[in-house]
Amino acid sequence: MSAVPRGARRVYARRRLLIVGAFVAGLAVVAASAIQPPAARAARTSAGAAQASLAATLLSQGKPATASSTENAGTPASAAVDGSTTTRWSSAFSDPQWLQVDLGASASITQVVLNWEAAYGKAFTIQTSPDGAAWTTIYSTTTGTGGVQTLNITGTGRFVRMNGTVRGTAYGYSLWEFQVYGTIATGATLLSQGQPATASSIENAGTPASAAVDGSTTTRWSSARSDPQWLQVDLGSSASITQVVLNWEAAYARSFQIQTSPDGAAWTTIYSTTTGTGGVQTLNITGSGRYVRMNGTVRATVYGYSLWEFQVYGTGGGGSGGGCPVQSDTPAFGPNVHVFDTSMSAATIQAQLNTDFNNQKDTATAQFAANRVAELFKPGAYGVTANVGFYTSVAGLGQNPDDVTINGDVTVDAFNASDQGNATQNFWRSAENLAINPSSGTDRWAVAQAAPFRRIDVHGGLNVFPASFGYASGGYISDTRVSGQVASASQQQWYSKDSTFGSWSGSVWNMVFSGVGGAPAQTFPSPPMTVLGTTPVSRDVPYLYVDGTGKYRVFLPSLRTNASGPSWASGSTPGTSLPMSQFYVVKAGDTAATINSALSSGCNLFFTPGVYHVGQTLNVTKAGTVILGIGFPTIIPDGGVNAMSIADVDGVRIKGLLFDAGTTNSAALLTVGPAVGASHAGNPTTIQDVFFRIGGAGAGKATNSLVVNSNDVIIDHIWAWRADHGAGVGWTTNTADNGLTVNGNNVLATGLFVEHYQKSEVVWNGQNGKTIFFQNEMPYDPPNQAAWMNGSVNGYPAYKVGAGVTSHEAWGMGSYCYFNVNPAVNSYHAFEVPNNAAVKFHDLLTVSLGGVGTITHVINDTGAVTASNTTPSNVVSYP
């Protein structure tokens, strides 16, 4: 089937609309300030004055908060510690009621400020506790006045609460803000949580070392059944150790030592016992070191050693999670995140879904707009339909897909009359981590690039083409089960990974499968099916979920080798999790400085939907850092800086970001490792559902989009796009040389979409690289042949393997040309590789879209010139 190239589609100018929108938004802010009630202004001024007078530190803001009750879902406990006087906690209409905050460590309390809403406490106490169980009263009144009450008091504790006994009104208790001031006690910081952990052995894949430092008492590390065995944690830098807490499973240690080390090699014992008791052992000890380990020498049972949690407290450190100031486990995600639960009516949920879709659906106006939205469903069943527009993420908040069931549809189609049945611009949207019972028996996900369909259980069929049977161009499925048939019909190319299908139907150019049960047989080129039985190395994406207590966590799936089928096929995805208390939630107003401060203190990042300009590079330096985005958060570098840089460390995970080039040229948008360094095979960095854009939303420039210098990196589904339509598009306007440059060794790319760059789209210099699925369109707009020459060779290869590479392998590779500015332009070949028996390519093709321009060969000097009737030139294997 012939294609409709994106270069032939409409270009929508939006500058005037954006300027008008910004002006209206500015008026709205001014108006809101002008009409604020005098009482509210006075209350906030009073609170501000109270805060300004303090020498102590505000300890409570953003910390985990709980309450005896809430009036409704819109007035949670967390709203009283979120720093906003426009959100509030309110309780049920009864006595007594309480609100408490966990400061994360023991603190000396000097002041509490209560900013009451109209429903205040007449009689209440302020209490502290070391553990949230035993409470000490440090203030009491029976004559509460409401308003803003500033209480200068003295006490100590990790937990602080307002315990209301008599209400001042017929309503409940209601606080705009509950602020606790003081100083954290020395030596009380939890340093180990979320840090890289290793062990002498593990019992099985479900009990890894990392499970003992993930903050969850439902996951554990367990060892082999022999002596000795050890578990150690890397705090990231040297720390002073004051306490170690061991939460043993039934298989505990009779004899063990706690040891520290500056380098993980030379160990000093700071505690030793031969009479271990099991249970929860709290050891008040003194020592220093970057590494801390439990070294077990005699088991108390016939089993191995097993720890639910291994907690190290002290000062210093600085690895991912360890030094992060404790954040809330029930954070406020901001106005662009809609969280649904089963207490809400279907009509209410559907109304919000419809509003979001109407704002995001129009290809002419929404494709390059700044709107971003995430729609999150707590566990349960919902009778709704989610039509998914631009920059929209739909996701379940269960730990596994079937925890959230949509009895309806999650749909992408050629929605607009202006699309004329064409789905080839259905970019930037996603569905994840839920089950679908389609209303008609078959769901529809008719998308192009940057539209992942992950961790979905479809109880029926799935169509990935528009209802009109119009054009569709490129897509990605992973970690998914479809009980019925997946039908591609007009889809030009598609990659499916680690999934199970009832069956597959249809093909146009390159359909690629790795680790997919129910995939068709290998038949390239007729029909063009490329099928690998397994994915060599795979790790599913990190994702947000709600645990059994209502707190948010981020699950981190385990690494798999020779993967096949969904990671959750046995009922649950193996892996560990981190509490949201170790994530800094990035929201509107955050700058590069605030984000870098969070990173340097050891926080992971959770980006909420929005557009973020950064005037300095975001530096990810700590092993194991997790950066997770929902709703296509977009990072734009200003002043020519690189947007983000990842150090050459273990286990960084980045998922769900869109990097958009700024108006001043950046050398790169994202870099991984400053140079080729150590092996990271045991815990690689993963770049997943990360997208890059040069132009389209406005003029942008970046020499490189993604540069990978580290070894063993997994690039799992990227779309690097130099825009061929939209604003700021032209040969000298949105300039960009390369989409992806790989210098590291043993790098794996699964799902590589790279388009329209002005030199080689992909340059691969590292040894032993692998690519499964490559979809490419060459630049549409070379003005003439002289402007697009690689030395004396016409054009640039889309995928170039460096001359010094001796080992490389690739499967399912397609490159297309559409030189619409000057159809006389030619590219000599699409793939350029060293002639070496260990550099192997399987199932390649080139296509001239509509016969507009030509590609002379497919790979090196092999393969026929592209035909004028949009049929592929195929090469089954090379050499």
C-alpha positions, 0 to 999 in steps of 0.5 A, spaced: 500 500 500 502 506 498 504 511 503 502 518 504 508 522 507 508 526 512 512 532 508 505 532 504 501 534 510 498 540 512 503 545 516 499 549 522 502 556 524 500 557 531 504 563 533 498 568 533 494 563 537 500 562 542 501 569 543 494 570 545 493 564 549 499 567 553 496 574 554 489 571 556 493 567 561 496 573 564 490 577 565 487 571 569 493 571 574 492 578 575 484 578 575 485 572 580 490 576 585 485 582 584 479 579 587 482 575 592 478 576 599 481 581 604 480 576 609 484 570 605 490 575 604 490 577 611 491 570 613 496 569 608 500 575 610 499 573 617 502 566 616 508 569 612 510 573 617 510 568 622 514 564 618 519 569 616 520 570 624 523 563 625 530 561 625 528 554 625 527 550 619 520 548 616 520 540 617 513 538 615 512 541 608 511 535 603 512 530 608 507 523 608 501 525 612 495 521 614 489 523 618 483 519 622 478 521 616 477 525 610 471 529 608 472 527 601 477 525 596 478 532 594 481 534 602 486 529 603 491 529 609 497 531 604 493 537 602 495 540 609 503 539 608 503 541 600 505 548 601 499 551 598 493 555 602 488 553 596 488 546 598 486 543 605 485 537 609 478 536 612 475 531 617 469 527 618 463 531 622 465 528 628 470 528 634 475 526 636 479 527 629 487 527 628 492 529 623 499 527 623 505 528 619 512 524 619 518 528 619 522 522 616 527 522 622 527 525 630 526 532 630 527 538 636 520 541 635 520 549 636 514 551 633 507 549 630 503 553 625 496 552 624 492 555 618 485 553 619 479 554 614 472 556 617 472 549 620 477 549 626 478 546 633 476 549 639 479 544 643 485 540 641 492 538 643 499 538 639 503 531 640 509 528 638 511 521 637 518 517 636 514 511 632 507 513 631 504 509 636 506 512 643 504 520 644 506 525 648 502 532 649 506 538 648 501 543 647 493 543 649 488 548 649 480 548 650 479 555 647 482 555 640 480 561 636 481 558 629 484 563 623 492 562 623 495 560 630 502 560 631 504 556 637 511 556 640 512 550 643 518 545 645 518 537 644 521 532 640 519 526 635 519 524 628 511 524 628 507 530 630 500 531 630 494 535 631 489 531 635 482 535 635 477 533 641 472 539 640 470 542 634 469 549 633 463 548 628 458 543 626 463 541 620 469 537 621 476 539 622 479 543 616 486 546 615 489 549 609 496 548 612 499 544 618 506 547 619 512 544 623 518 548 625 525 545 628 531 541 627 532 534 625 536 530 630 543 529 628 544 522 625 537 520 624 537 520 616 535 514 613 541 513 608 540 506 605 533 506 602 533 505 594 541 505 594 545 500 590 545 493 594 549 487 592 549 480 596 554 474 596 548 470 593 540 470 592 535 464 593 532 466 586 530 472 582 524 474 586 529 475 592 534 480 590 539 484 594 535 490 592 529 488 595 532 489 602 533 497 601 526 498 597 522 501 603 517 495 603 516 490 608 513 485 603 519 484 599 525 481 601 532 479 600 534 471 601 541 468 600 543 461 598 542 456 604 550 456 606 555 460 611 557 465 610 553 470 606 553 477 606 548 483 604 551 490 602 549 497 600 553 502 597 551 509 600 554 513 594 559 517 599 562 516 605 557 517 611 557 517 619 553 511 621 549 511 628 544 506 627 542 499 623 536 496 623 535 489 621 528 487 619 529 479 619 524 474 615 523 467 619 530 465 616 535 470 620 542 470 623 544 467 629 551 470 628 553 476 624 557 482 624 555 489 621 561 492 617 563 498 613 568 499 608 571 506 604 571 502 597 567 495 598 574 491 599 577 493 606 572 491 611 572 494 619 567 490 624 563 495 628 558 490 631 558 483 632 554 478 635 553 470 636 546 471 639 542 474 634 534 474 636 531 475 629 525 479 628 527 487 628 533 488 631 535 496 632 543 497 633 545 503 635 552 503 633 558 508 631 562 507 624 564 510 618 564 508 610 561 508 604 559 501 604 555 497 609 554 490 610 551 485 614 556 479 614 552 472 616 556 467 619 552 462 622 544 461 620 539 460 625 535 456 621 536 450 615 534 456 610 539 462 608 539 469 611 533 473 609 531 480 610 525 484 609 529 491 610 536 493 611 536 500 614 542 504 615 542 511 619 547 516 619 549 523 616 553 523 609 552 519 604 549 521 597 547 515 592 540 515 589 535 515 594 539 515 600 540 523 602 533 525 599 529 529 604 523 525 605 518 527 600 510 525 601 508 518 599 501 521 597 504 527 593 499 532 590 501 531 582 498 538 580 492 540 576 494 536 569 494 529 573 487 526 574 486 520 579 480 516 578 477 511 583 471 507 584 468 511 589 467 516 583 461 515 578 462 513 571 459 519 569 464 524 573 470 520 570 467 520 563 466 527 563 473 529 565 476 524 560 471 527 554 474 534 557 481 532 556 480 529 549 476 535 546 482 539 549 487 534 546 484 531 540 485 536 534 491 535 529 491 542 527 491 545 534 493 540 539 499 537 535 504 542 537 500 545 543 503 546 550 497 542 554 499 535 557 495 531 561 495 524 565 489 520 567 490 515 572 486 509 575 486 506 582 485 499 582 478 497 580 473 496 574 470 502 570 465 502 565 468 508 561 471 509 554 478 513 554 479 516 547 486 518 547 489 525 544 496 528 543 500 528 550 495 524 554 497 518 558 492 513 560 495 508 566 492 504 571 495 504 578 495 497 580 501 493 581 499 489 575 495 490 569 489 486 571 488 490 578 485 496 573 479 494 568 476 498 563 470 495 561 469 499 555 475 502 550 482 505 550 482 508 543 486 512 538 483 513 531 483 518 525 479 522 530 478 529 526 475 530 519 481 534 517 485 527 518 481 524 512 482 517 515 489 518 516 493 516 522 500 518 520 500 524 525 498 520 531 504 521 535 505 523 543 500 519 547 500 512 551 496 507 554 499 502 560 498 498 566 491 496 565 486 491 562 481 492 557 474 489 556 473 492 549 465 494 548 465 491 541 470 485 542 476 489 539 480 495 541 483 500 537 490 503 537 491 507 530 498 510 532 504 513 529 511 514 532 511 515 540 505 512 542 507 506 546 502 501 548 505 497 554 503 492 560 496 492 557 491 485 558 486 486 552 481 481 553 479 481 546 482 483 539 486 489 537 486 493 531 492 498 530 489 501 524 484 507 523 477 505 522 477 508 515 482 503 513 486 509 512 494 510 513 498 509 519 505 509 520 509 505 525 508 503 532 510 499 538 507 494 543 511 491 549 509 487 555 502 486 553 497 480 552 492 480 547 487 474 547 484 475 540 487 477 534 492 483 533 490 486 526 495 491 522 492 492 516 494 499 513 500 499 518 506 500 514 511 498 520 510 495 527 515 492 533 512 488 538 516 485 544 515 481 550 508 479 549 503 474 547 497 474 542 492 470 540 494 471 533 497 476 528 494 479 521 497 483 516 503 487 514 506 492 509 513 493 509 516 491 516 513 487 521 518 485 527 517 481 533 521 479 539 519 474 544 512 474 542 508 468 543 503 468 537 507 471 532 507 469 525 512 465 522 519 468 519 517 470 512 521 476 510 520 479 505 514 475 503 510 477 507 515 482 511 515 478 517 522 478 522 521 474 528 526 473 533 524 468 539 526 472 544 529 479 546 536 478 548 536 483 554 529 486 557 527 490 563 520 493 563 519 500 564 518 503 572 511 505 573 507 508 578 502 504 583 498 505 589 500 500 595 495 496 599 495 502 604 494 508 599 501 510 598 504 511 592 510 507 590 514 506 583 515 499 581 522 497 578 521 491 574 527 486 574 532 485 568 530 479 564 535 475 559 532 471 553 525 474 555 519 472 552 512 473 553 509 479 558 513 480 565 507 479 569 505 472 565 505 468 572 501 473 575 506 479 578 512 482 575 518 480 578 522 486 581 522 491 587 519 498 588 521 505 591 516 509 595 514 516 593 518 519 599 524 518 595 522 522 589 522 529 588 515 531 584 517 536 578 511 541 577 510 547 574 515 553 577 521 548 578 527 550 574 533 547 573 536 549 579 531 546 583 531 539 579 539 539 580 538 540 587 533 534 588 538 530 584 544 532 588 541 530 594 539 523 592 532 524 590 529 520 584 525 525 579 517 524 578 516 529 572 508 531 572 505 533 565 508 540 563 513 544 559 520 545 563 525 550 560 532 548 563 537 554 563 543 549 566 544 541 564 540 536 569 546 532 571 544 525 573 550 523 577 548 517 582 547 510 581 540 507 581 537 514 579 530 513 577 527 519 572 519 517 571 515 522 567 507 521 565 503 525 561 509 527 556 513 532 560 517 536 555 524 539 557 527 544 553 534 547 554 535 554 553 542 558 552 545 552 548 546 547 554 545 540 553 538 538 556 540 532 561 547 528 562 547 521 565 554 519 569 557 513 567 554 509 573 550 503 574 542 502 573 539 509 571 532 508 569 529 514 564 522 513 562 517 517 559 520 524 557 520 528 551 526 533 549 525 539 545 530 542 542 531 550 544 532 556 539 540 556 541 543 550 538 545 544 543 551 539 542 546 534 545 539 533 548 541 527 552 548 524 554 549 517 557 556 517 560 562 522 559 566 516 556 566 509 555 567 506 561 566 500 566 561 494 564 554 495 567 551 488 564 549 486 571 545 493 572 544 497 565 542 504 564 535 504 560 532 509 556 525 507 555 519 511 551 524 517 551 522 522 545 526 527 541 524 533 537 528 538 533 523 543 531 515 543 529 513 546 536 518 552 534 525 553 531 530 548 535 537 546 533 541 540 536 547 537 533 545 530 536 539 528 540 542 522 544 549 520 545 550 513 548 558 513 551 556 508 557 557 500 556 551 495 556 545 501 555 538 498 553 535 503 548 528 501 549 523 505 544 525 512 542 523 516 537 528 522 535 525 526 530 527 532 526 520 535 524 518 535 517 512 539 519 509 544 524 513 551 526 520 552 525 521 547 519 527 548 514 533 546 512 537 551 515 532 553 521 531 546 525 538 544 524 540 537 527 546 532 524 545 525 528 539 522 532 543 517 535 550 516 536 553 510 540 560 509 542 559 504 548 560 497 547 554 492 548 549 497 547 542 494 545 536 498 541 529 495 541 524 499 537 529 505 534 525 510 530 529 516 527 527 520 522 529 526 518 536 528 520 541 532 516 547 527 516 547 519 518 541 518 523 544 513 527 552 512 528 554 506 531 561 506 533 561 501 539 563 494 539 557 488 539 551 493 538 544 490 537 538 493 534 531 490 533 527 494 529 529 500 525 524 505 522 527 511 518 525 517 513 531 520 510 530 528 511 525 531 506 528 537 505 535 537 502 535 543 497 539 540 492 545 534 491 551 539 493 547 541 500 547 533 502 554 530 500 558 525 504 564 527 502 564 525 494 558 520 496 551 522 495 547 523 501 548 520 508 547 513 510 541 512 515 544 507 519 552 507 519 556 502 523 563 505 524 569 502 520 573 500 526 567 496 529 568 488 528 561 485 531 554 488 530 548 485 529 541 488 526 534 485 524 528 488 521 531 495 518 527 500 514 529 506 511 525 511 506 526 517 502 521 522 500 525 528 497 520 533 496 524 539 496 528 537 490 526 530 487 533 529 483 536 528 490 539 521 491 542 517 497 547 512 495 545 507 500 541 507 507 546 502 511 553 503 511 557 497 515 564 494 515 565 488 511 566 483 516 563 476 517 561 478 525 557 485 522 551 482 520 544 485 518 537 481 517 531 483 513 533 490 510 529 494 506 528 501 502 522 505 499 522 511 495 515 514 497 511 515 491 518 515 487 520 522 490 527 521 490 532 515 490 536 510 494 541 507 489 543 501 494 540 498 500 546 496 504 553 498 502 553 496 494 548 491 495 540 491 493 537 494 488 535 502 487 528 504 489 522 503 485 518 509 483 511 505 485 513 505 492 515 498 493 521 496 497 528 494 495 529 488 500 535 484 502 534 478 506 541 478 509 548 481 509 553 479 508 
